[in-house]
Amino acid sequence: MKPNVIPHLHAINQVERTQANGHQAKVIWFVGLSGSGKSTLAGALETYLFGKGYKTYVLDGDNIRSGLNSDLDFSEEGRHENIRRISEVAKLLNDAGMIVLTAFISPFEAGRAQARTLIGTENFIEIFVECPIEICEKRDVKGLYAKARKGLIPDFTGISAPFEVPDHSDLIVKTHTSNLEDCLKQMVNYIEPILKLK
């Protein structure tokens, strides 16, 4: 805590917001390589949950880097700061009683662990979107892997920058062996019971 910074405790807290919303507040953190399907899965899950009346919001990598984190590069330091800021935003939305779905590569275990600790283990669900890099490259709708292979994009995860495969994920979804419908069913079956008020 910085000197002279004293957090204000407001009259309405997360418990009351959760009760008003009618469901638990959670952060669902999608992690995986570029092209693995994180944004697609987050969007599909949000569409399902929103349709059921859940209060949701998606934080997506490109969208955040177009605004809040537009000043950050893709160096290791920049990536750590990117995840730190996202974690703080997700924590605020979680405190607001919402279900936050984040779709970020999140290449480092330290960053994912920091996010889980900051947001709170009880509020955090990590989903590893598993997909071999060769499949991600074939999808490559943005053309990023091709540019990275030519050296046009430095520090590209999986090519010239590391990706630390998660070993503590709450759920693993394999987009190279399951279609979107089956992936969504797997996520809903795992997550929806957790969202129920106790």
C-alpha positions in Angstrom: 0.0 0.0 0.0 1.3 3.4 -0.9 1.7 6.1 1.8 -1.4 8.4 2.1 -3.6 5.9 0.0 -6.4 4.7 2.2 -9.0 2.5 0.4 -12.6 3.7 1.0 -15.1 1.1 2.2 -18.4 1.7 0.4 -21.9 0.9 1.8 -22.6 -1.8 -0.7 -20.3 -4.8 -0.8 -19.7 -7.8 -3.1 -21.9 -10.1 -1.0 -24.9 -7.8 -1.5 -24.2 -7.3 -5.2 -24.0 -11.1 -5.6 -27.3 -11.6 -3.9 -28.9 -8.9 -6.1 -27.5 -10.5 -9.2 -28.6 -14.0 -8.2 -25.4 -15.7 -8.9 -21.8 -16.0 -7.7 -19.2 -13.5 -9.0 -16.3 -15.2 -10.7 -13.3 -14.5 -13.0 -13.0 -17.1 -15.8 -9.5 -16.8 -17.0 -8.9 -18.4 -20.5 -5.2 -19.1 -21.2 -3.6 -20.4 -24.3 -1.6 -19.7 -27.5 -2.6 -17.2 -30.1 -5.1 -19.0 -32.3 -6.0 -21.6 -29.8 -9.6 -20.4 -29.5 -9.7 -18.3 -26.3 -11.7 -15.4 -27.6 -14.1 -17.8 -29.4 -14.7 -19.8 -26.3 -15.1 -16.8 -24.1 -17.6 -15.3 -26.5 -19.6 -18.5 -26.7 -19.7 -19.0 -23.0 -20.7 -15.3 -22.4 -23.5 -15.7 -25.0 -24.8 -18.7 -23.2 -24.5 -17.2 -19.7 -25.9 -13.8 -20.7 -28.9 -15.6 -22.3 -29.5 -17.3 -19.0 -29.6 -13.9 -17.2 -26.1 -13.9 -15.7 -24.3 -10.6 -15.5 -21.2 -11.0 -17.7 -18.3 -9.1 -19.3 -15.5 -10.2 -21.6 -12.0 -8.7 -21.3 -10.1 -9.6 -24.6 -6.4 -9.2 -25.4 -6.6 -7.1 -28.5 -9.4 -4.9 -27.1 -7.4 -4.1 -23.9 -4.2 -3.5 -25.8 -6.1 -1.0 -28.0 -7.0 1.1 -25.0 -6.0 0.6 -21.4 -2.7 -1.1 -22.2 -1.9 0.6 -25.5 1.3 1.9 -23.9 2.7 -1.6 -23.3 5.1 -3.5 -25.6 5.4 -7.3 -25.9 8.6 -7.6 -24.0 8.6 -9.9 -21.0 8.2 -6.9 -18.7 5.4 -5.5 -20.9 3.6 -8.9 -20.8 3.8 -9.1 -17.0 2.4 -5.5 -16.7 -0.3 -6.3 -19.2 -1.5 -9.3 -17.1 -1.2 -7.3 -13.8 -3.4 -4.5 -15.1 -5.9 -6.9 -16.5 -6.0 -8.7 -13.1 -6.8 -5.4 -11.3 -9.6 -4.6 -13.8 -11.0 -8.1 -13.4 -10.8 -7.8 -9.6 -12.9 -4.6 -9.8 -15.5 -6.2 -12.0 -15.6 -9.2 -9.8 -16.2 -7.0 -6.8 -19.1 -5.5 -8.7 -20.6 -9.0 -8.6 -20.1 -9.8 -12.3 -18.8 -12.9 -14.1 -15.7 -11.7 -15.9 -14.3 -13.8 -18.8 -10.8 -12.9 -19.8 -9.1 -14.1 -23.0 -5.3 -13.5 -22.8 -2.4 -15.6 -23.8 -1.0 -15.2 -20.3 2.3 -17.0 -21.1 3.9 -17.0 -17.7 2.9 -19.1 -14.7 4.0 -16.3 -12.4 1.5 -13.9 -14.0 -1.3 -16.4 -13.8 -0.5 -17.2 -10.2 -0.4 -13.4 -9.4 -3.8 -13.0 -11.0 -5.3 -15.9 -9.0 -3.9 -14.5 -5.8 -5.0 -10.9 -6.4 -8.5 -11.9 -7.5 -8.8 -14.6 -4.9 -8.6 -18.4 -5.4 -12.3 -18.7 -4.5 -13.3 -16.3 -7.3 -10.9 -17.5 -10.0 -11.4 -20.3 -12.6 -8.6 -20.9 -15.0 -9.4 -22.6 -18.3 -6.4 -23.8 -20.4 -7.4 -23.8 -24.0 -5.1 -26.5 -25.3 -4.2 -26.6 -28.9 -0.8 -27.6 -30.6 1.1 -24.7 -32.0 1.0 -26.3 -35.5 -2.8 -26.2 -35.4 -2.8 -22.6 -34.2 -0.5 -21.7 -37.0 -2.8 -23.3 -39.6 -5.7 -21.3 -38.2 -3.6 -18.0 -38.1 -6.5 -15.8 -39.1 -4.5 -12.7 -38.2 -1.4 -13.8 -40.1 0.7 -13.3 -36.9 2.6 -16.6 -36.9 3.7 -16.1 -40.6 5.0 -12.7 -39.7 6.7 -14.0 -36.5 8.4 -16.8 -38.6 9.8 -14.1 -40.9 11.1 -12.2 -37.9 8.7 -9.3 -38.4 7.1 -9.7 -35.0 9.7 -10.0 -32.2 8.9 -11.7 -28.9 6.0 -13.7 -30.3 4.7 -16.3 -27.9 5.5 -19.9 -29.0 7.9 -18.8 -31.7 10.5 -16.3 -30.2 9.1 -16.0 -26.7 8.2 -18.7 -24.2 4.8 -20.1 -23.3 4.7 -21.9 -20.0 2.1 -24.6 -20.2 -0.3 -24.4 -17.2 -0.2 -27.3 -14.8 -2.8 -25.9 -12.3 -5.7 -25.2 -14.5 -9.2 -25.8 -13.2 -10.4 -27.0 -16.6 -8.7 -28.0 -19.8 -10.5 -27.6 -23.1 -8.9 -29.1 -26.2 -10.0 -27.2 -29.3 -8.1 -29.3 -31.7 -10.1 -32.5 -30.8 -13.5 -31.0 -29.9 -15.8 -28.7 -31.8 -17.2 -25.5 -30.4 -20.5 -27.0 -29.3 -18.7 -29.8 -27.3 -16.3 -27.3 -25.8 -19.2 -25.1 -24.7 -21.0 -28.1 -23.2 -17.8 -29.0 -21.2 -17.4 -25.5 -19.9 -21.1 -25.1 -18.9 -21.2 -28.4 -17.1 -18.2 -27.4 -15.1 -18.9 -23.7 -14.5 -22.7 -23.3 -14.1 -22.9 -25.3 -10.9 -20.2 -23.1 -9.4 -22.2 -20.0 -10.2 -25.2 -21.1 -8.1 -25.8 -19.2 -4.9 -25.3 -21.3 -1.8 
